[in-house]
């Protein structure tokens, strides 16, 4: 299959992966309406085309959270990444290193922190969920810091897993899941040999380092259902801020009130996100939530965003709406599943090229030039009014 655009990787991944794995990364909660709205809302954002601006070759580099990025993009945390490619977390981290951007390791990654840190020397971030087992959380924080991870992405929009019906249909969960997964793997021999056999151990290394016993896929699903903590509140995060010496980024913010709470507790950044539509089906699209949140927090912390980003054009749109940078999720997992590290590297090159074309056509010479003034006039005025109301100007 010829890859000509970032979205081509989805079909390439579908062909290669057993159904339960493809549907897990491709699906979302309930009717999957919010997942589709993320894409539609972002693609509806119109930019102002400018001509004869003399910009030349746009500069895509940015300084975000105190470090220099070659692109205003990070690879976001995705659970079970190592099921999509052989030792997938390491391959993805190496691709991010080559691109000069951060890679975020999921709490429920196949490869443990120690393996990823040893396999890639770029900027690594560590992600953590809200869990009942605070001993595990402390263990994860300590191991991340000891292995050079200085930014913590604390995901707060998953007090319990969303209702993902597609997973029950595909065999990721539900009755006879193990048997169904095995049969599907048998019909995808390339994946079965490359990942299923050569990619072992296919267990959840971060959790194993703490529990001391093997975590199979069934154990993984059970761990999620038993250990997420729906009772947690903002004050429960104070011990995280007190014990973590590095950057603290709160992921899963969709409302202005929650953005203010993140500022109050001393977070260094937030990620405006609805978890790719995988949690609350019916939640507002990220592109709609972003402008008001960015206006609310101003320069009090760094605003990043994810959900619905499929191209370099989408990256520019998110930045015009108020984000300093974005995180990729599904899009890079499709590329990883299709072609491993090389696929992710190529995806990022495609997105970079797309960003440069877009920036040239809107007259933006650098990332700092991508402001709300690049939006169509009506939308620009709405964003400006929101900023004035928020700041009281």
Secondary structure, DSSP 8 states (H G I E B T S, - for coil): ----STTHHHHHHHHHS-HHHHHHHH--STT-HHHHHHHHHHHT--B----S----S-B--EEETTEEESSSEEE---TTGGGTSTTHHHHHHHHHHHHT--EEE-TT-SS-HHHHHHH--S-EEEEEE-BS-HHHHHHHHHHHHHTT--EEEEE-S-SS----HHHHHHTSSSTTHHHHHHHHHHT-HHHIIIIIITT---S-HHHHHHH-S---HHHHHHHHHHHB-TT--GGGGHHHHHH--SEEEEEEE-SHHHHHHHHHTT-SEEEE--GGGTS-TT---HHHHHHHHHHHHTTSSEEEE-SS--SHHHHHHHHHTT-SEEEE-HHHHHHHHHHHHHHHHHHHHHHHHHHHHHHHHHT--BGGG-SGGGB-HHHHHHHHHHHHHHHT-
